Amino acid sequence: STTTGGDVNVRVPARFTIGPGAVVTPPTITVPPHFAVELIVVSNGPAHRITLRTTTLTVPAHGQASARIDGLRTGSYPLKVDGAPKAQLTIGGAPGP
């Protein structure tokens, strides 16, 4: 890969796990700005429909799904599980859960 200003292959993983009662852990993940986000969602139970901005994932029962999300501006974005906001992804700030 090349490093000409901004490496287009750099992705920051954001891994959310859905447990019983559609409780998502961690409740917030923060990633630095200007990076693509590798959204990873794991279900420890039934299948779920996940929405983050314009991205929709279908997570199979006891499985996982992922998507690369580019171009998120600084701010907080709700992670919706079956239409209800259950967690958030924050762009800008110290990385980590």
N, C-alpha and C positions, 0 to 999 in steps of 0.2 A: 504494500500500500504506500501511497505517497503522503507527504505531510506538507502540502503547499497551502499554508494558511489555515485550512480546516479540513481535516481528514474525513472524507465522506463515508468511510467505513467504520468510523468510531460510533459505537452505540453504548448507551448507558442502560443496563438492565433495570427494570422496575418490576419486581415480582410480588404479586399480591396472591394471597391464598384465601379461598372462601371456605369457611367452616360451617358448622351447624347453625341454623337460623339465618343463613346468608350473612354472617358476621365476617368482615374482611380484615385480615391482618397483613401487614401493618395498616393502621388507619390512614397514614400519610407517608408518601415517599417523596423525597426532594432530590432533584437532579440539577446539576449546573446548567446554565443557559447555553445555547448554541450547540447542543449535541442532539443527535437523534436518540429517541427513547425506544428501547426494546421492551414493549409491554408484554409481560408474561402473567397469565392468570391461571391458577390451579384450583380445581374444585375437589374438595374432600368428600363430596356428597353428590347431589343431583346435578344435572346439566343446568347451565345458566347462560343468559344472554348479557354480554358486557358491552357497555357503550362508554367511550371516552372521546368527547368532541364528535368528530365525524367518523370515527373508527368503531366498528361493531365486530365483536368476536362471539362465537358460540363455543362455550367451553363444555366438552362432553362430561358426563357423569364420571367421577373419579379420574379425570384427565386434565389436560392443560391445553391452552391455546396461546398463541403469541402473534404480535404484529409489530412492525417497525413504524414509528410515528415520527415524522420529520416536521420541522418548522414550528414547534410550539413556542409561543412568546412567553416572556416572564409572566408568571401568575399561577393561580391554582385552578385545577380542572377536576370536576367531580368524576369519580369512577362509579358508573351506575350499574347495579346488578339487577337484572330484570326490571329496569326502569326506575329503580330507587337509588338515590345517591348513598353509597355505603363507605366510600373512602375517597381520598383525593391524591392527585399527582400535582406536586408543586414544582414549577420551573424557576430556577434562580435560588441561590442559597447554598448552604453546605450540603453535600450529597449524603445520602443514606436514608434509612427508614425513619 
